[in-house]
Amino acid sequence: MAGAERHEDERVPAGGMVTTTVRFDAETWEAIEREARRRGMSKAALIRDATVAQLARVEAAALVRAELSAELEALGDLRRRVSIVEAALRRLLGPRRR
């Protein structure tokens, strides 16, 4: 599937829409036509909705990655603190007896 072409000098009008050309192979285009017909919507609306959904997934994935990174960093901090407490307890309690 080929991507959309956009020229550097194109400007998106505030609150407006941009028209572009997207090329699909015959099999993909037939699938788009079938799905649009099944949903009772235009092919353009189906493609637009799918694109917006994909962008939302990409943004959500980036947020999840950032949150996981922060959680892992916090976990590392917690492990370091536990190590410090364990070392202090060993010094205070002395050698372990069985």
N, C-alpha and C positions, 0 to 999 in steps of 0.2 A: 504494500500500500504506500503510495507516494505521499509526501507531506504537502502542506499548503505553502504557497509561495507568498512572501510579503516583502514589499520594497521598503527600504529605510525611510523614504520620504512620505510614506503614508501616515496620516494622523487619524487617531480615533476621535470622532467628535464627542464632546462631553454628553454623556447619557445616550449616545447614538449607537448605531450598529455598523459594522464593517462587513462588506461583501468580499468574499474570497473564492478561489477555486480550489477544490480538493479532488484529486483523481483516485479512483478505486478500480481494482480489477473487476472483471465481469461477475465473478462469483461473489465477491464482497458486496457489490452493488445490488445483486439479486437478493442477498440476505437482508440488506438494509431495506429494500422495497417490501419484502415479506414482513419484516418486523414492524415497519411503519404502518403497513396496512393492518396487521394484527392489532396494533395499539390504537388505530384510528387517528393517526397523526401524520403530519407531513414528514418526508424524508429529512428535510432541513431541520425540523424540530427534533427529530430523533438524533441526528448527528450533533446538533447543538447541545442537547441534554446529555448525551454520552460524553461529550468533551468537557462540559462543566462538571459532571460527576467524576471524571478521571482527574481533573485538576483538584477537586475537593479531596479525593483519595490521596493524591500526592502531598497536599498540604497536611492532611491528617497524619500521614505516615511520618512526615518531618516533625510534627509536634510530638508524636509518640517517641520517635528517636531521641528528641531533646529531653523529654521527660525521663526516659530510661537512662540516658546518660547522667542526668542529675541524680537519679536514684542510685545508680552504681557508684557515683562519686560519694554520695551520702553513706552508702554501705561501706565504702573504703574508709571513710572517716570514722565510722562506728567501730570497724575492726581495729583501727589504730588505737582508739580510746580503750577498747576492751583489752588490748595487749598491754597498755600502760597500767590499767587497773590490775590485771593479772600479775604483772611484774611487781607492782607495789605490794600486793597481797603476799606474794612469795617472800619478799623482803621482810614484811611484818610478821608473818607466821613462821618463817624459818623452814627448814627441810621438812618434808612430809614423812610421817611415820605410818607404818602399816601395822 
